[in-house]
Amino acid sequence: MLDTAMKVSLTLIAFDKMSRVIKDAVKVLGSATKFTMMASNGYTGYSDMDKLAESDGLLLTFTGLSMEGIAALGGKPAEFIKAYQAKYGKPIDGAWALNGVTAFQAILSAVQQSGGTRKGAVDAVFGGKVKVAAADSVMGVGVEFDSNGDIASKVVTVQTVTGGKEVDLKPWTVK
């Protein structure tokens, strides 16, 4: 419980500091649409920050696809997003949730190949045996690992804040 509370507190502090940085930069330099201002990687999904007038023009990056990018792929991911919204009456709170589900899919793959041991799971990851096909991934993007255990399929999305919303500029596949 304490661990969760600390994570929430640190997230709120980070958001508060980033909001102050944005406001101070705009106060000194003018609108972020007139100069390049980029948040640290992963500062996405903060609707309160997005709604700040000073955030207009702010550039954001994160690993993976945005909800917009996932939906644009069509197929199972788009169907899942629509079904979620229909069931719960609101959209999924950002792509991080789907990144987590995809990570869990990779964990399940490692466990299935582990022979029931921790060493077997580690060997599956580092042996390049853990793969989640794009057709099976809730994000619509395949996942696999290289011999160092690093994710081999890397997608980075660049967004800008426009009118209080995060808008995709470009998703890149990094090789």
Secondary structure as GFF3:
##gff-version 3
##sequence-region A 1 175
A	DSSP	alpha_helix	2	29	.	.	.	ID=ss1
A	DSSP	alpha_helix	47	50	.	.	.	ID=ss2
A	DSSP	three_ten_helix	53	55	.	.	.	ID=ss3
A	DSSP	beta_strand	59	63	.	.	.	ID=ss4
A	DSSP	alpha_helix	67	72	.	.	.	ID=ss5
A	DSSP	alpha_helix	75	88	.	.	.	ID=ss6
A	DSSP	alpha_helix	95	112	.	.	.	ID=ss7
A	DSSP	alpha_helix	118	126	.	.	.	ID=ss8
A	DSSP	beta_strand	131	132	.	.	.	ID=ss9
A	DSSP	beta_strand	143	144	.	.	.	ID=ss10
A	DSSP	beta_strand	154	162	.	.	.	ID=ss11
A	DSSP	beta_strand	165	174	.	.	.	ID=ss12
###
